[in-house]
Amino acid sequence: MDVDGEERIDFINNYTSLILGHSHPAIVEAVKNQLEKGTCFGMPTESEIRLASLLIKRVPYIKKVRFCNSGSEAVMLAIKASRAYTGKYKIAKIEGAYHGLYDYAQVSEAPSHQTWGDKNCPSSVVEKSATPSVKNDVLVLPWNNKQACENLLEKNKNELAAVLIDTLPANFGFIPPQDGFLESIWEVAKTYGILFISDEVIGFRLNLKGACDEFGIKPDLVTLGKIIGGGFPIGALGGKDEVMEVFDHTKGIKVHHGGSFNANPVSMVAGYATLNELGPGEYERLNKMGDELRIKLNDFFLTRKISAQATGKGSLFCIHLTREKLLDYRSFVNSRVNRALLDKFFHELLGNGILLDSTRGIGCLSTPMGNEELEFFLKALEISFKRLNL
């Protein structure tokens, strides 16, 4: 409910963080209990060990964990760790993918027609807030272009410390990877001694065992955030024993990682309570409900001859106002030339009781939702399209 008393269904949940919805009783109780004990300490706590142990138990490719305060920090640590471990300095990332606020991670986060260059060898585009030299240290890869990625990785193999991958990038509307695309990048990276960093800050909600598990990929490093904090600030870096050893100060400082609020017990207990509520059945139900929603949305668009489509996976979805095939970041940008219409559409949805991301049209489901919420979404959608005469 907003300040005017209007009720809306939250289909963005603090940008996918609140997988159990708002104010879940188990999280509220855990946080209340922790507040009476203390909110932050200068030493490790039992709550940190419990959450780390749970993550290691669930995700087969996580052997050690370090906690921080955001997904941005986790990605920054992953990049620093990969440089320290390999002795190389460049990273590769996907064109248009968002990985937080670290300068190197932000390269080509939002390039334009005027700046993005050759589709098989994208330019490294740097924000005005970053030093121009950053572009020389980041190789940009085109999503779903397996051959181009293989060529670029092979050409830069001697300089690349890591390739940074989100298995379902939110920044261009959850356009899924084509069969074999991610596996190809992983295999090439292994061949040339390039670390594979899986950014699962959002994607971790797709699979109990981690977003890479279904692809048979075992990343060297994994960044986490969002749902593992239960609605409180959190980030985490996990990975293989030998790579995570760069943080072991007893063996000489390779990567310094300090922070007064790292692994603060409030976030730890909230995250543990959240993951405790998420067993295999909850993941299965959420993902099935997401599949049903995307099918219903695409049927809705098709039967009414509306130029729109829904993409995504599991409990994540995005609405695009186009029928053109969406393959990568560039096709996403090309489909959004009528920004004014997009703004009107998302505003109409908001007025009809649906809260979505108003920039890209992405949304997500939470465990309190069911058929009633999906039907409400479809009715709000129909009203919105009618008012826009689409």
Legacy VTK file of the C-alpha trace (Angstrom):
# vtk DataFile Version 3.0
C-alpha trace
ASCII
DATASET POLYDATA
POINTS 390 float
0.000 0.000 0.000
1.355 3.456 -0.914
0.968 6.793 0.925
-2.369 7.392 -0.825
-3.745 4.088 0.355
-3.533 2.408 -3.068
-2.789 -1.303 -2.966
-0.551 -2.925 -5.542
0.975 -6.355 -6.030
4.750 -6.196 -5.948
6.116 -8.054 -8.973
9.638 -6.698 -8.571
10.260 -7.395 -4.846
13.140 -4.969 -4.379
14.631 -6.086 -7.666
14.268 -9.821 -6.957
15.622 -9.685 -3.372
12.431 -10.582 -1.496
11.751 -14.086 -2.706
9.560 -14.737 0.367
7.693 -11.464 -0.093
7.564 -8.647 2.460
7.927 -9.153 6.219
7.981 -12.918 6.228
7.386 -14.115 9.833
10.504 -16.321 9.954
12.732 -13.412 8.897
11.069 -10.947 11.271
11.520 -13.345 14.185
15.156 -14.092 13.346
16.012 -10.404 13.058
14.200 -9.492 16.290
16.163 -12.119 18.188
19.448 -10.941 16.707
18.811 -7.276 17.478
18.718 -8.132 21.179
22.117 -9.832 20.902
23.896 -7.241 18.759
24.034 -5.947 15.212
27.733 -5.981 14.314
30.984 -7.228 15.776
34.638 -7.025 14.860
35.011 -10.791 14.819
33.341 -13.719 13.009
30.036 -14.882 14.442
28.187 -18.169 14.560
25.516 -16.739 12.254
28.141 -16.158 9.548
29.376 -19.727 9.805
25.819 -21.110 9.626
24.938 -19.213 6.454
28.267 -20.039 4.797
27.862 -23.712 5.680
24.352 -23.788 4.208
25.553 -22.262 0.935
28.458 -24.711 0.712
26.130 -27.626 1.418
23.689 -26.626 -1.326
25.946 -25.409 -4.129
28.396 -28.057 -5.364
30.856 -25.551 -6.816
31.183 -23.416 -3.663
33.842 -24.594 -1.214
34.606 -21.357 0.649
32.632 -18.128 1.155
33.416 -14.517 2.038
30.604 -12.078 2.851
30.364 -8.411 1.960
27.537 -5.873 1.716
26.310 -5.856 -1.884
26.442 -7.651 -5.200
28.668 -4.857 -6.508
31.225 -5.601 -3.811
31.036 -9.329 -4.520
31.783 -8.763 -8.211
34.646 -6.407 -7.376
36.143 -9.039 -5.085
35.736 -11.717 -7.759
37.631 -9.624 -10.287
40.393 -8.812 -7.802
40.659 -12.474 -6.780
40.929 -13.615 -10.389
43.763 -11.182 -11.055
45.625 -12.240 -7.924
45.204 -15.934 -8.703
46.105 -15.866 -12.404
48.643 -13.044 -12.475
46.733 -11.595 -15.447
44.709 -8.385 -15.442
42.027 -8.282 -18.159
38.478 -9.490 -17.750
35.840 -10.388 -20.333
32.150 -9.620 -19.915
28.959 -9.706 -21.971
27.843 -6.604 -23.854
24.955 -4.926 -22.043
25.211 -7.051 -18.896
24.974 -5.358 -15.516
27.328 -6.488 -12.760
27.214 -3.629 -10.272
29.183 -0.412 -9.817
32.853 -1.416 -10.087
34.441 0.486 -12.999
35.561 -2.644 -14.827
32.214 -4.378 -14.402
30.403 -1.343 -15.820
32.224 -1.288 -19.148
29.673 -1.555 -21.989
26.822 -1.822 -19.526
24.681 0.413 -21.767
26.385 1.143 -25.091
24.445 2.788 -27.910
24.255 2.387 -31.688
26.849 5.142 -31.956
29.359 3.498 -29.628
28.963 -0.281 -29.624
31.024 -1.077 -32.750
31.247 -4.388 -34.637
28.727 -7.035 -33.573
31.426 -9.746 -33.666
33.958 -7.623 -31.779
32.080 -5.107 -29.611
33.777 -1.941 -28.460
34.618 -1.398 -24.808
32.473 1.585 -23.873
33.323 3.401 -20.642
31.016 5.602 -18.559
32.039 9.222 -18.058
32.413 8.507 -14.346
35.268 6.041 -15.001
38.824 6.662 -16.122
39.140 6.093 -19.922
41.976 3.599 -19.464
39.517 1.074 -17.995
38.384 0.115 -21.493
41.804 -1.348 -22.259
41.355 -3.911 -19.490
37.906 -5.207 -20.454
37.071 -7.436 -23.402
33.409 -7.247 -24.442
31.653 -10.383 -25.707
28.396 -10.619 -27.696
25.606 -12.631 -26.020
24.521 -15.766 -27.887
27.270 -15.433 -30.509
29.275 -18.546 -29.695
31.781 -18.341 -32.540
32.597 -14.681 -31.942
33.095 -15.322 -28.221
35.377 -18.276 -28.872
37.454 -16.188 -31.284
37.752 -13.244 -28.910
38.691 -15.396 -25.928
41.312 -17.265 -27.949
42.796 -14.017 -29.257
43.081 -12.508 -25.753
43.875 -15.688 -23.803
47.280 -14.561 -22.566
45.902 -11.422 -20.917
42.545 -12.578 -19.569
42.223 -13.326 -15.879
38.517 -14.122 -15.974
35.285 -14.085 -17.910
32.318 -12.667 -15.998
28.968 -14.249 -16.901
25.363 -13.850 -15.770
23.429 -16.890 -17.016
20.268 -14.772 -17.480
21.143 -11.064 -17.799
18.491 -8.754 -16.342
19.843 -5.641 -18.021
18.547 -6.710 -21.420
15.357 -8.374 -20.364
16.225 -11.934 -19.340
16.947 -13.083 -22.904
18.031 -16.689 -22.282
21.259 -18.256 -23.562
21.013 -20.423 -26.655
21.817 -24.117 -26.306
25.533 -24.641 -25.800
26.455 -20.959 -25.529
27.410 -20.862 -21.851
29.005 -24.296 -21.976
31.181 -23.174 -24.880
32.498 -20.148 -22.986
33.236 -22.319 -19.945
35.135 -24.893 -22.014
37.193 -22.246 -23.800
37.977 -20.527 -20.496
39.179 -23.814 -18.975
41.355 -24.524 -22.011
43.188 -21.211 -21.733
43.420 -20.920 -17.945
40.826 -18.143 -17.747
38.697 -18.191 -14.592
34.918 -18.447 -15.050
33.017 -16.094 -12.709
29.299 -16.787 -12.434
27.333 -13.716 -11.354
24.365 -15.232 -9.532
23.318 -12.167 -7.569
19.910 -12.474 -9.279
20.165 -15.931 -10.852
20.641 -17.787 -7.574
16.840 -17.762 -7.154
16.508 -20.074 -10.179
18.024 -23.235 -8.750
18.653 -24.633 -5.280
22.116 -25.778 -6.403
23.073 -22.584 -8.198
22.311 -21.100 -11.585
25.154 -22.941 -13.342
24.221 -26.382 -12.069
21.715 -27.219 -14.823
24.333 -26.440 -17.485
26.896 -28.754 -15.945
29.186 -25.765 -15.459
31.446 -25.568 -12.411
32.546 -21.937 -12.137
35.741 -20.984 -10.377
34.072 -18.108 -8.533
30.431 -17.248 -7.787
28.967 -13.912 -6.728
25.794 -13.872 -4.651
23.476 -11.296 -3.104
19.762 -10.419 -3.091
17.861 -13.433 -1.700
20.704 -14.644 0.551
20.197 -11.522 2.699
16.472 -11.860 3.335
15.850 -8.189 2.563
18.980 -6.832 4.250
22.239 -5.620 2.632
24.439 -8.509 1.606
26.881 -9.838 -0.934
29.002 -12.956 -1.037
31.844 -14.433 -3.016
32.268 -18.187 -3.118
34.366 -20.558 -5.124
37.015 -23.204 -5.341
39.426 -23.725 -2.452
42.539 -22.895 -4.435
41.132 -19.654 -5.850
39.622 -18.463 -2.561
43.041 -18.905 -0.910
44.028 -15.476 -2.275
42.100 -14.066 0.724
44.084 -16.130 3.255
46.258 -13.560 5.018
48.240 -16.269 6.800
49.815 -17.030 3.432
50.608 -13.419 2.585
48.198 -10.678 1.563
47.172 -11.108 -2.047
43.694 -9.586 -1.849
42.836 -7.350 1.081
39.197 -7.591 2.093
38.120 -5.624 5.131
34.812 -4.026 6.025
33.149 -3.015 9.285
29.798 -4.457 8.240
30.917 -7.531 6.330
28.925 -10.573 7.475
26.902 -8.470 9.911
24.739 -10.873 11.934
21.420 -9.208 11.051
21.913 -9.967 7.355
23.289 -13.395 8.228
20.257 -14.510 10.258
17.810 -12.998 7.773
19.545 -14.805 4.917
19.668 -18.093 6.800
15.958 -17.835 7.642
15.178 -17.161 3.977
17.153 -20.078 2.597
15.735 -22.355 5.286
12.275 -21.635 3.877
13.422 -22.457 0.342
13.629 -26.184 -0.171
13.463 -28.019 -3.512
9.657 -27.872 -3.482
9.573 -24.084 -3.184
12.006 -23.666 -6.074
9.998 -26.092 -8.185
6.711 -24.310 -7.467
8.122 -20.847 -8.154
9.742 -21.932 -11.411
6.595 -23.737 -12.553
4.498 -20.677 -11.764
6.937 -18.520 -13.750
6.674 -20.880 -16.739
2.880 -20.683 -16.532
2.926 -16.886 -16.369
5.144 -16.537 -19.451
2.947 -18.993 -21.396
-0.191 -17.086 -20.410
1.399 -13.756 -21.286
2.544 -14.914 -24.715
-0.848 -16.528 -25.409
-2.491 -13.266 -24.367
-0.339 -11.271 -26.797
-0.804 -13.759 -29.637
-4.598 -14.129 -29.424
-5.083 -10.357 -29.248
-2.521 -9.683 -31.974
-0.555 -7.407 -29.668
3.037 -6.684 -30.628
4.610 -7.924 -27.417
6.300 -10.950 -25.862
7.506 -12.278 -22.538
10.978 -13.703 -21.961
12.720 -15.079 -18.900
13.190 -18.251 -16.946
11.956 -19.724 -13.706
10.523 -17.016 -11.461
12.033 -14.206 -13.577
10.242 -12.566 -16.517
10.296 -9.510 -18.760
7.680 -7.933 -21.029
8.899 -6.529 -24.354
6.676 -4.465 -26.653
7.850 -6.177 -29.823
7.328 -9.417 -31.760
10.798 -9.295 -33.289
13.198 -12.059 -32.291
15.250 -11.109 -29.245
18.722 -12.586 -29.265
21.051 -10.232 -27.407
21.571 -6.736 -26.002
21.460 -5.077 -29.420
18.154 -6.620 -30.407
16.797 -5.556 -27.007
17.872 -1.942 -27.585
16.481 -1.954 -31.132
13.106 -3.128 -29.817
12.791 -0.166 -27.479
12.888 2.784 -29.827
9.504 4.057 -28.590
10.529 4.925 -25.048
7.460 7.132 -24.541
5.132 4.188 -25.224
7.059 1.980 -22.808
6.791 4.622 -20.092
3.029 4.915 -20.645
2.598 1.155 -20.565
4.429 0.634 -17.279
2.635 3.629 -15.790
-0.711 2.108 -16.787
0.241 -1.174 -15.159
1.177 0.687 -11.989
-2.187 2.452 -12.017
-3.891 -0.915 -12.365
-2.198 -2.418 -9.354
0.996 -3.992 -10.763
4.472 -2.918 -9.673
7.160 -3.809 -12.234
10.576 -2.411 -13.025
9.669 0.645 -15.090
12.965 0.833 -16.982
13.169 -2.586 -18.607
9.871 -4.246 -17.734
11.424 -7.010 -15.680
9.578 -8.741 -12.868
9.753 -11.710 -10.542
7.557 -13.940 -8.445
7.627 -14.552 -4.709
6.449 -17.508 -2.635
3.237 -15.851 -1.315
1.947 -15.621 -4.894
-0.380 -18.073 -6.572
-2.988 -18.301 -9.325
-4.948 -15.380 -7.905
-1.995 -13.017 -8.331
-1.282 -14.298 -11.855
-4.898 -13.757 -12.897
-4.844 -10.267 -11.388
-1.720 -9.542 -13.436
-3.423 -10.645 -16.671
-6.522 -8.551 -15.974
-4.405 -5.488 -15.236
-2.495 -6.139 -18.445
-5.692 -6.271 -20.502
-6.985 -3.024 -19.036
-3.651 -1.320 -19.645
-3.475 -2.352 -23.306
-7.059 -1.248 -23.911
-6.370 2.187 -22.475
-3.320 2.524 -24.687
-5.263 1.250 -27.757
-2.644 -1.388 -28.437
LINES 1 391
390 0 1 2 3 4 5 6 7 8 9 10 11 12 13 14 15 16 17 18 19 20 21 22 23 24 25 26 27 28 29 30 31 32 33 34 35 36 37 38 39 40 41 42 43 44 45 46 47 48 49 50 51 52 53 54 55 56 57 58 59 60 61 62 63 64 65 66 67 68 69 70 71 72 73 74 75 76 77 78 79 80 81 82 83 84 85 86 87 88 89 90 91 92 93 94 95 96 97 98 99 100 101 102 103 104 105 106 107 108 109 110 111 112 113 114 115 116 117 118 119 120 121 122 123 124 125 126 127 128 129 130 131 132 133 134 135 136 137 138 139 140 141 142 143 144 145 146 147 148 149 150 151 152 153 154 155 156 157 158 159 160 161 162 163 164 165 166 167 168 169 170 171 172 173 174 175 176 177 178 179 180 181 182 183 184 185 186 187 188 189 190 191 192 193 194 195 196 197 198 199 200 201 202 203 204 205 206 207 208 209 210 211 212 213 214 215 216 217 218 219 220 221 222 223 224 225 226 227 228 229 230 231 232 233 234 235 236 237 238 239 240 241 242 243 244 245 246 247 248 249 250 251 252 253 254 255 256 257 258 259 260 261 262 263 264 265 266 267 268 269 270 271 272 273 274 275 276 277 278 279 280 281 282 283 284 285 286 287 288 289 290 291 292 293 294 295 296 297 298 299 300 301 302 303 304 305 306 307 308 309 310 311 312 313 314 315 316 317 318 319 320 321 322 323 324 325 326 327 328 329 330 331 332 333 334 335 336 337 338 339 340 341 342 343 344 345 346 347 348 349 350 351 352 353 354 355 356 357 358 359 360 361 362 363 364 365 366 367 368 369 370 371 372 373 374 375 376 377 378 379 380 381 382 383 384 385 386 387 388 389
